[in-house]
Amino acid sequence: MHLNHPRVSLVTILVALLAGSAGLTPLRGTPKPKKEITVSAAISLKDVLDEITQLFRAEVPDTVIHFNLGASGSLEHQIEEGAPVDAFISASEDQMNSLESKGLLLPGTRRDLLGNVVVLVVRKGQTGISSFQDLARPEVKHISIGEPKSVPAGKYAQEVLTHFHLYEQLKPKFVLAADVRQVLTYVSTGNVDAGIVYATDAQSSPDVSVVTIAPEDSHTPVIYPVAILKSSKDPGETKRFLDFLSAEKAQGVFKKYGFKPAGK
């Protein structure tokens, strides 16, 4: 090749470069594209899911989990309206039953993940309330529970108070909350005299005390079901994460935070 013929030289070089590029391999160290899934979960799971997700990422670093946390009823409505969610973890069977009846769950993926306990809490150091019956005393002015129609903890609270024949009597004292964590905040800040939450929520706050546990026969069992949504963009990777939640390592973390195995 003679360099005094620039057109031939440039064309030849270009053809050679294109031919060579066909056999190139990606540069070493090029990061793999990350997989991403979105999980809508009851807000009572916030702290424990934060820790478990760190364990999952240590084993599966190429998958990113995004959480959408809130009251189970609100999350259910978001999913019904088409929210881009891969999996749902509810704090009650009611919301999951509703989605299943509408054909929004991926068949065969629903399972019971966890159980919990309903408790009556007061601000740390507060005295004068030691039972659900004490809520009827005139000096108890304000009681917080979740909105029963959308917050499972509120529904369980309604069942417990109905069991003790107190619900209608106590209605004027209720401060309804958007989710169970808001109930906990109202109690811990002294804005209400007492609240009904899950044992796991009470365990997460140093500013409240559990005064009594609701009898098991006073409410329907607290079950956290989980399922993959039919609209999931990556059901395989979503199943991988849900399987991790059911495995021994994650279940040990759930136990540390006060959750019970499903059905126990």
N, C-alpha and C positions, 0 to 999 in steps of 0.2 A: 504494500500500500504506500502511495506517495502522498505526503501531506500537502502537496501543492494542488490537489484536487479536493477542495473542502467539501463539496456536495457528497462525493463518494465516501469520503472519510466519515462524515457525520451519520449518514444512513447506515453504514456498516457498523459503526459503534453502537447506534441505537438498537439495531437488530440483535447484536450480540448481548447487549444489556437485557433486553426483553427475554431472550432465550434463557439467559442465566437466571433471571428472576423466577422462572417457573419452578426451579428446583430449590428455592430458598426455604428455609425453615424459620419459624418465629424466633425472635431473639430470646435467649434465656432470661428468665426473671420477669417476663411479661405476665402481669397478674391475670388470673382467670376471671371471667365475668362472674360477679356474685349472684347467687340466687336470692330472691326476696319473697317472703310470705307475710301476710297480715293476719293477725289473730285478734278477734274481738273477744274480750274476757271480762268477767265480773270484776269490779274494782277491788273487791275484797281479796283478790289474788295478786294485787300489784307487787307487794314486797317479795313474796316467794317466787313469783315469775321472774323478777329481776335477777335473783340469785341463780335460779335454774337455767336461765338463758345464758348466763356467763359460762356455766358448765357445758352447755350444748355448743356454744361458739368455740370453746376450747377443743372440742372433738370434731366439729364441723365448721371450720373457719370461713368457708366459702358461702355460707348461708346466713342471711340477715333476717331476723325476726322483728317485725313491727307490731306493736300492740296498740289496740284501740280499747281503752278501759272505760267502764261506766256502769250504770245500773243495767242489769240484764234485760229489763223490759225495753229500755231505750235502745240497746244494742240490737235487740230482736227487730224493732221497727226499722232501724237503719238497714239491716240485712234485707228485710222485706221490700224496702224501697230501692234496692239495688246497690248498696254499698259494696265496694270491691274487697271482699273478705274471703280468706281461704279457710278459716276454721272459727268455730264459736265455742267458748267455754262459758256456760251459764251457771248461776248460783241456784238455779231451780229447774226442775223438770218441765215446768209449765211453758217457759219460753221455747225450750227445745222441742216440746211436743207440738207447739204451734207451728214452728218452722217445718217440722217433719210432715205435719198434716197438709202443708201447702206445697210439698214436694221440693223443698229447697235444700235438703240434705243429700249428700252423696250416699246412696244406699250401702248399708253394711259398715259404715264408718262410725256410727254412734256408739259410745260406750260411757259407763259411769266412771268418773275419774277419782272423785274425792267425796268425803263427808265433812260435816262441821257441826258445831253445837251453838245453841242460842243462849245468850246470857243477858242478865240485867246488870248495867254498870252505872257507877256514880263517879264524880270527880274524886281523885285521890284525897283522902283525909276527911271526906264528908261522912257524916253520921246521920242516923235517923231513918234510913231505908235499908232493910235487910231481906225483904221479900217482895214479890209482885203485889201482894195485898197492901203493902205499905204505900203503894202509889196512889191509893184512894184517900190517904190522909190529907186534911185540908192544907197543911203547910207545904205539901208538894204541889207546886204551881205549874211547872212545865215539864213535859216528858217528850223526848224525841224518838220517833220511829221513822223508818223509811216509808215513802208513799207506797201503800200496799198494792196499788194497781201496777206499778212499774218496778218496784224494788223488792226482790225476793225476801230480804231481811225484814222488810216492812210487812210482807204477807205472813211470814212466820210469827212476827210480833203480834199481828192481829189474831192469829190462831191461838197463841199462848194466852193473850188477855181474854179472849172469848172463852177459853177453857176455864179460866178463873172467874168468869162472869163479871169482867171488869171493862170490857172494851167500850160499850156504849156509855158507861158512867165516866170513863176517862177521856172521851173524845174532846171535850172543851179544853183539856190540858195539852193536847197534842201539838207538837211542832214537827211538821212533816218535812222530811229531808229528801233531797234528790238522789242520794245513794247512801250506803251504810257508812262510808268514811265521813260524810257530812254529819251524821248522827254522832260519831265519835268525836268530831271537832266541837260540836255543840256541848257535849258533856265535859270534855277536857278543859274547855274555856270557861265553864261555869254558867253558860247561857241557858242551860236547862238543869233541872234537878236530877234527872236520870235518863237513861236511854237503853234501848234494846238492840244489841249488835251480835255479831258472831264472836265466839271465843277467840278466834284468831285475830280479829281486829282489836279486841281488848288486850291481847298479849302484845300487840305491836306498839301500844301506847303506855309510857310510864306515868301518864297523868290521870289514868282512870283505874278504878278497882272493880272487880267482879263481886257482886254481893250475893248473887244466887244464879243457879243454872236452871233453865227451863226443863221440866220433866219431859222425857222422850215421848210420852203419850199425850203431851199437850199441843203438839204440832206435827205436821207431816215431816218425814225425814228430810234433813238438809242434804241434798245430793247435787253434786256438780257434774252434769253430763258434758261431754265434748263430742264434736262431730266435724267432719269436713263438709264444706258447702259445695253444692253441685256446681256452682259458678267458679270454683277455685281454678286459678291459672296454672297451679303446679300441685296437683293432688299427691303426687309421689313424694315431693319434698315435705309437704304438709304432714303426710302420714309419718314420715321419718321423725318429725318433731313431736307429734302426738305420741308415737311409740316411746320416745325418749321420756316424755312426761309420765308414762305408765311404768317405766323401768325402775329398777331398784335404787339407782343413784338419785334420781329425781324424787322418788317416793320418800327417801330418807330426808330430803330437804323439806318436803311438805309436812312430814311428821315433826320436824324441828320447829316449824312455824305453828304447830297446833292442829293441823288438819288430820282427819281420820281417813283410813282407807275406805273406799266406797263400800257400803253395805255393812259397816261395822260400827 
